[in-house]
Amino acid sequence: MSAKTNKGGAQAPLLGSKIKLHIEKLAIGGAGVARHEGVVVFVPQAAPNEEVLVEVSLVKKNYMEATLLEVLKPSPARREPPCPVASVCGGCNWQHITEIEQRKQKEQLVLETLKKFNPTLQFEYLPLKESPRSFRYRNRIQPKFKNNHFGFFARNSHDIVEITDCLITEEALTTKFSEVKIWAQGKNSKDLQRLEMYISEEGSVRYGLITDEDDGIGFSQVNRFQNEDLVQTALTWAGEDDYPHVLDLYAGAGNFTFPFAHKFKNAEITGVELNPKLVEKAKSKIKEKRMKYFLSDVESYMRRAVIGPEDLVVLDPPRAGASEYIMRALAAARPKRIIYISCHPVSLARDLNWIFAWSQKLGTPMKLARVQAFEMFPQTDHVETIAELRVDS
Ligand SMILES: C[S@@+](CC[C@H](N)C(=O)[O-])C[C@H]1O[C@@H](n2cnc3c(N)ncnc32)[C@H](O)[C@@H]1O
């Protein structure tokens, strides 16, 4: 059918219509991307290179969203999801796609996003690093419990999808599901209970409730198998320079801080982190005077930070990224090298643009030396990326 555009050019009359589409690729957020008469249409649960019948569910000025009704000609990369609840559970949005295709799409997504923000950007783009495990990799999860149902939220809803297993979670946790369900029943609460289960550093399984007063253990890398490689790559990219100071921003409990302290034995090491529990955990492990850990918002810290031209900065912000203020402060400080670890390609691309713009304005342009995507969260659209920046000499 043809698009009925109104005077304003909007596609509003299309709302609710059924149309056939060709899915070109996948987008950040996980949906398939198609075009209908030039307008982008996002189709969750689609796969690249397939023909689908959809119902238009949202019409905006520049794009539309649609619900997948039928796969008319399946993608060669489409498969039956190994998990029986994958089509309804809010956890994995790419289980219906082969791992090879998931990796191809992530590698492409990171590159396209960086180029979209800055089409002339030059850098070495290394092949995506595959996760040692595609399933059974998560060591921290947040299941829910209500009305005797134990599981995860359904996609786009707060209904609970009942589970007895979760294929992306380590077995040490999944074998405790029935025990945790009984424990949650014992709370005799009619309210929704948000739980957290994780494998501690010592290897034991822990669980508890997440409440308004206690938001759980805080951030930790959920895929320890791939995290090793990520940390090692950051160390390798940092090179062999004799940095006087290594600054780890958004340091968590020291996932990067301690390995950097171990490698750069002559450097002062500073970690900056906002979550008190993580700061306390890191501080309890510090044994050397040259290591410091600050409980602080990174932006506030940057107002008083002293960073020299021979220093190294590592930053690993949450999905929202850093901020223009932080990137401008880093551009002004012009450390010798910056290693930026990101879990969201859009905030990475935006932050990089800020630092390029500000370093240019301030007269010490920085360049992007290399970038590599890491498969940290198989079966989902999430992707980790590491980038190295240097002063353009
Ligand atoms: C992606 S995690 C990285 C943590 C650590 N680098 C790791 O690999 O485990 C981001 C961290 O930034 C912290 N964070 C979030 N916003 C912050 C802010 N404004 N200032 C300082 N830390 C912040 C979070 O608590 C979290 O520990």
The ligand as an SDF file (V2000), in Angstrom:
LIG
                    3D

 27 29  0  0  0  0  0  0  0  0999 V2000
   29.9450    1.4080   33.4720 C   0  0  0  0  0  0  0  0  0  0  0  0
   30.2550    1.4740   35.1820 S   0  0  0  0  0  0  0  0  0  0  0  0
   31.9850    1.2160   35.2170 C   0  0  0  0  0  0  0  0  0  0  0  0
   32.5710    0.8360   36.5230 C   0  0  0  0  0  0  0  0  0  0  0  0
   34.0040    0.2490   36.4790 C   0  0  0  0  0  0  0  0  0  0  0  0
   34.8580    0.9900   35.6060 N   0  0  0  0  0  0  0  0  0  0  0  0
   33.9740   -1.2250   36.1070 C   0  0  0  0  0  0  0  0  0  0  0  0
   34.4640   -1.5920   35.0380 O   0  0  0  0  0  0  0  0  0  0  0  0
   33.4670   -2.0230   36.9190 O   0  0  0  0  0  0  0  0  0  0  0  0
   30.0370    3.1640   35.5310 C   0  0  0  0  0  0  0  0  0  0  0  0
   30.2650    3.5360   36.9670 C   0  0  0  0  0  0  0  0  0  0  0  0
   30.1070    4.9560   37.0870 O   0  0  0  0  0  0  0  0  0  0  0  0
   29.4720    5.2480   38.3160 C   0  0  0  0  0  0  0  0  0  0  0  0
   28.8600    6.5710   38.1140 N   0  0  0  0  0  0  0  0  0  0  0  0
   27.6980    6.8790   37.5150 C   0  0  0  0  0  0  0  0  0  0  0  0
   27.5410    8.2020   37.4540 N   0  0  0  0  0  0  0  0  0  0  0  0
   28.6350    8.7680   38.0270 C   0  0  0  0  0  0  0  0  0  0  0  0
   29.0560   10.1010   38.2300 C   0  0  0  0  0  0  0  0  0  0  0  0
   28.3070   11.1210   37.8470 N   0  0  0  0  0  0  0  0  0  0  0  0
   30.2410   10.3110   38.8410 N   0  0  0  0  0  0  0  0  0  0  0  0
   31.0060    9.2530   39.2490 C   0  0  0  0  0  0  0  0  0  0  0  0
   30.6740    7.9680   39.0530 N   0  0  0  0  0  0  0  0  0  0  0  0
   29.4880    7.7180   38.4490 C   0  0  0  0  0  0  0  0  0  0  0  0
   28.5210    4.1010   38.5370 C   0  0  0  0  0  0  0  0  0  0  0  0
   28.1980    3.9540   39.9020 O   0  0  0  0  0  0  0  0  0  0  0  0
   29.3210    2.9200   37.9840 C   0  0  0  0  0  0  0  0  0  0  0  0
   30.0790    2.3190   38.9940 O   0  0  0  0  0  0  0  0  0  0  0  0
  1  2  1  0
  2  3  1  0
  2 10  1  0
  3  4  1  0
  4  5  1  0
  5  6  1  0
  5  7  1  0
  7  8  2  0
  7  9  1  0
 10 11  1  0
 11 12  1  0
 11 26  1  0
 12 13  1  0
 13 14  1  0
 13 24  1  0
 14 15  1  0
 14 23  1  0
 15 16  2  0
 16 17  1  0
 17 18  1  0
 17 23  2  0
 18 19  1  0
 18 20  2  0
 20 21  1  0
 21 22  2  0
 22 23  1  0
 24 25  1  0
 24 26  1  0
 26 27  1  0
M  CHG  2   2   1   9  -1
M  END
$$$$
